Amino acid sequence: MKEYLIYHTIALAIGYLADLVIGDPHRMPHPIRLIGRLIGALEHLLHKRRDPKNELITGTVLWIVTVLATALVTAAVFAGAYRCDCRLGIAVEAILTFYILAAGSLSRETMRVYRALPDLADARGALSMIVGRDTAVLDEAGIIRAAVETVAENTSDGVLAPLLYTAIGTPVLGMLYKAVNTMDSMLGYHNERYEYFGRAAAKADDLFNLVPSRISALLLIAATWILHLFSKEYDAAGAFRIWRRDRMNHKSPNSAQTESACAGALGLRLGGDATYGGVPVKKPTIGDPVRMIEKEDIRRTIRMMFAAEGLTMLILVGGLLACHMAEIFTDYKCIWIIR
């Protein structure tokens, strides 16, 4: 166990750095895409649109099969690598961690929106790759707001939550979390097709993110305080105040946690009504319009995300190393007592 804590810490750090430098490779096999294909195949097999009870059952079966398949395959690859050689184990664990994290790719995709502005057609096209809402109806302020909200929300879902799960439960738990998150993004919609079939996916995602989303919001507020030391553009007190007030201003119990911290940190009003598949959806607002939103807020939000991730890594690595030192101390103490 002592040795594995060191291996785990090294692999976690390598995977984190690889994600920052490389981001998701589009032309290489990706386990999350494979999970998505499995979900699609199971949906085609199980989703027959009969009655609500049948759809609830088959949707739950899809969720169980996907989670079990993801966990078992990841565990087999992970354990098999370490059985062969510790160096191979570290390499495989680092690669799995790299695939689990998404800060690098989220930053790159969002910066495409930033660079496309003020060309609205190009910016809408780039934005459509990272949001589910209709982008054709958005003006420049709406495009910027959607990009900021996406980074803020995914600071938890795509960055800090998977990082926390991977640190606590190895890439097996990290990849399992990604499967849960992917099922929600594909099936967890309140519409005629998925209202019942996707309910297990939506509820499970809410449960898996219940604690991480709140931890992520507090880490984002702490990161805002650090950034405030270098730039007065960030308001840590505002982040905490708006988080406490608006953190439940969303149908999901988790989505507004990091969005409210971001809105308060930057003095923006986020949220509000949006259109999905041509259908207008009423949504509450988050934050106060202390100032008008501007293009540079996309960069500011990305900096907050990276600062929160870096802070989280420092805490996790410190905690893992402390556990390792505690085990060594306990062993020496036992040897001294025996003598």
Solvent accessible surface area in square Angstrom, and as a share of the most:
residue,aa,sasa,rsa
1,M,148,0.66
2,K,62,0.26
3,E,97,0.44
4,Y,49,0.19
5,L,15,0.07
6,I,52,0.26
7,Y,54,0.21
8,H,5,0.02
9,T,11,0.06
10,I,75,0.38
11,A,0,0.00
12,L,1,0.00
13,A,31,0.24
14,I,82,0.42
15,G,0,0.00
16,Y,31,0.12
17,L,99,0.49
18,A,24,0.18
19,D,0,0.00
20,L,52,0.26
21,V,112,0.64
22,I,102,0.52
23,G,1,0.01
24,D,35,0.18
25,P,21,0.13
26,H,125,0.56
27,R,241,0.88
28,M,105,0.47
29,P,113,0.71
30,H,9,0.04
31,P,30,0.19
32,I,31,0.16
33,R,88,0.32
34,L,100,0.50
35,I,13,0.07
36,G,14,0.13
37,R,172,0.63
38,L,58,0.29
39,I,0,0.00
40,G,30,0.29
41,A,61,0.48
42,L,24,0.12
43,E,18,0.08
44,H,157,0.70
45,L,117,0.58
46,L,37,0.19
47,H,17,0.08
48,K,102,0.43
49,R,102,0.37
50,R,163,0.59
51,D,67,0.35
52,P,68,0.43
53,K,146,0.62
54,N,36,0.19
55,E,15,0.07
56,L,63,0.31
57,I,95,0.48
58,T,21,0.12
59,G,3,0.03
60,T,56,0.32
61,V,61,0.35
62,L,1,0.00
63,W,49,0.17
64,I,80,0.41
65,V,60,0.35
66,T,0,0.00
67,V,15,0.08
68,L,98,0.49
69,A,34,0.26
70,T,10,0.06
71,A,19,0.14
72,L,121,0.60
73,V,97,0.56
74,T,9,0.05
75,A,36,0.28
76,A,69,0.54
77,V,75,0.43
78,F,27,0.11
79,A,47,0.36
80,G,29,0.28
81,A,7,0.05
82,Y,45,0.17
83,R,211,0.77
84,C,101,0.61
85,D,50,0.26
86,C,50,0.30
87,R,179,0.65
88,L,80,0.40
89,G,0,0.00
90,I,25,0.13
91,A,48,0.37
92,V,28,0.16
93,E,1,0.00
94,A,6,0.05
95,I,92,0.47
96,L,20,0.10
97,T,1,0.00
98,F,17,0.07
99,Y,22,0.08
100,I,0,0.00
101,L,0,0.00
102,A,20,0.16
103,A,0,0.00
104,G,0,0.00
105,S,19,0.12
106,L,18,0.09
107,S,13,0.09
108,R,95,0.35
109,E,28,0.12
110,T,0,0.00
111,M,22,0.10
112,R,121,0.44
113,V,0,0.00
114,Y,29,0.11
115,R,152,0.56
116,A,22,0.17
117,L,6,0.03
118,P,106,0.67
119,D,72,0.37
120,L,61,0.30
121,A,74,0.57
122,D,84,0.44
123,A,0,0.00
124,R,67,0.25
125,G,39,0.37
126,A,19,0.15
127,L,0,0.00
128,S,53,0.34
129,M,145,0.65
130,I,38,0.19
131,V,25,0.15
132,G,68,0.66
133,R,41,0.15
134,D,38,0.20
135,T,15,0.09
136,A,80,0.62
137,V,104,0.60
138,L,30,0.15
139,D,85,0.44
140,E,69,0.31
141,A,35,0.27
142,G,9,0.09
143,I,0,0.00
144,I,4,0.02
145,R,70,0.26
146,A,0,0.00
147,A,0,0.00
148,V,0,0.00
149,E,9,0.04
150,T,12,0.07
151,V,0,0.00
152,A,0,0.00
153,E,52,0.23
154,N,45,0.23
155,T,1,0.01
156,S,3,0.02
157,D,28,0.15
158,G,7,0.07
159,V,0,0.00
160,L,0,0.00
161,A,0,0.00
162,P,0,0.00
163,L,0,0.00
164,L,20,0.10
165,Y,37,0.14
166,T,0,0.00
167,A,8,0.06
168,I,136,0.69
169,G,21,0.20
170,T,28,0.16
171,P,0,0.00
172,V,33,0.19
173,L,51,0.25
174,G,0,0.00
175,M,4,0.02
176,L,28,0.14
177,Y,0,0.00
178,K,20,0.09
179,A,0,0.00
180,V,0,0.00
181,N,29,0.15
182,T,19,0.11
183,M,0,0.00
184,D,35,0.18
185,S,65,0.42
186,M,65,0.29
187,L,2,0.01
188,G,21,0.20
189,Y,110,0.42
190,H,149,0.67
191,N,73,0.37
192,E,148,0.66
193,R,100,0.37
194,Y,30,0.12
195,E,50,0.23
196,Y,75,0.29
197,F,1,0.01
198,G,1,0.01
199,R,87,0.32
200,A,25,0.20
201,A,3,0.03
202,A,20,0.16
203,K,130,0.55
204,A,15,0.12
205,D,12,0.06
206,D,38,0.20
207,L,125,0.62
208,F,42,0.18
209,N,2,0.01
210,L,72,0.36
211,V,95,0.54
212,P,11,0.07
213,S,1,0.01
214,R,67,0.24
215,I,71,0.36
216,S,0,0.00
217,A,0,0.00
218,L,88,0.44
219,L,20,0.10
220,L,3,0.02
221,I,20,0.10
222,A,39,0.30
223,A,0,0.00
224,T,0,0.00
225,W,145,0.51
226,I,61,0.31
227,L,28,0.14
228,H,59,0.26
229,L,106,0.53
230,F,170,0.71
231,S,32,0.21
232,K,161,0.68
233,E,80,0.36
234,Y,5,0.02
235,D,68,0.35
236,A,16,0.12
237,A,78,0.61
238,G,4,0.04
239,A,0,0.00
240,F,88,0.37
241,R,125,0.46
242,I,2,0.01
243,W,29,0.10
244,R,149,0.54
245,R,123,0.45
246,D,7,0.03
247,R,80,0.29
248,M,104,0.46
249,N,46,0.23
250,H,54,0.24
251,K,159,0.67
252,S,25,0.16
253,P,37,0.23
254,N,12,0.06
255,S,16,0.10
256,A,0,0.00
257,Q,0,0.00
258,T,2,0.01
259,E,9,0.04
260,S,0,0.00
261,A,0,0.00
262,C,0,0.00
263,A,0,0.00
264,G,6,0.05
265,A,0,0.00
266,L,6,0.03
267,G,12,0.12
268,L,1,0.00
269,R,106,0.39
270,L,0,0.00
271,G,19,0.18
272,G,13,0.13
273,D,88,0.46
274,A,14,0.11
275,T,32,0.19
276,Y,76,0.29
277,G,71,0.68
278,G,57,0.55
279,V,93,0.54
280,P,107,0.67
281,V,40,0.23
282,K,165,0.70
283,K,41,0.17
284,P,66,0.41
285,T,61,0.36
286,I,2,0.01
287,G,2,0.02
288,D,40,0.21
289,P,80,0.50
290,V,109,0.63
291,R,81,0.30
292,M,164,0.73
293,I,23,0.11
294,E,76,0.34
295,K,67,0.28
296,E,53,0.24
297,D,0,0.00
298,I,0,0.00
299,R,90,0.33
300,R,22,0.08
301,T,3,0.02
302,I,11,0.06
303,R,101,0.37
304,M,1,0.01
305,M,1,0.00
306,F,66,0.28
307,A,27,0.21
308,A,0,0.00
309,E,1,0.00
310,G,19,0.18
311,L,34,0.17
312,T,2,0.01
313,M,11,0.05
314,L,134,0.67
315,I,97,0.49
316,L,25,0.13
317,V,36,0.21
318,G,38,0.37
319,G,34,0.33
320,L,23,0.11
321,L,75,0.37
322,A,58,0.45
323,C,69,0.41
324,H,27,0.12
325,M,120,0.53
326,A,55,0.43
327,E,52,0.23
328,I,48,0.24
329,F,136,0.57
330,T,70,0.41
331,D,56,0.29
332,Y,146,0.56
333,K,107,0.45
334,C,66,0.39
335,I,78,0.40
336,W,195,0.69
337,I,113,0.57
338,I,147,0.75
339,R,231,0.84
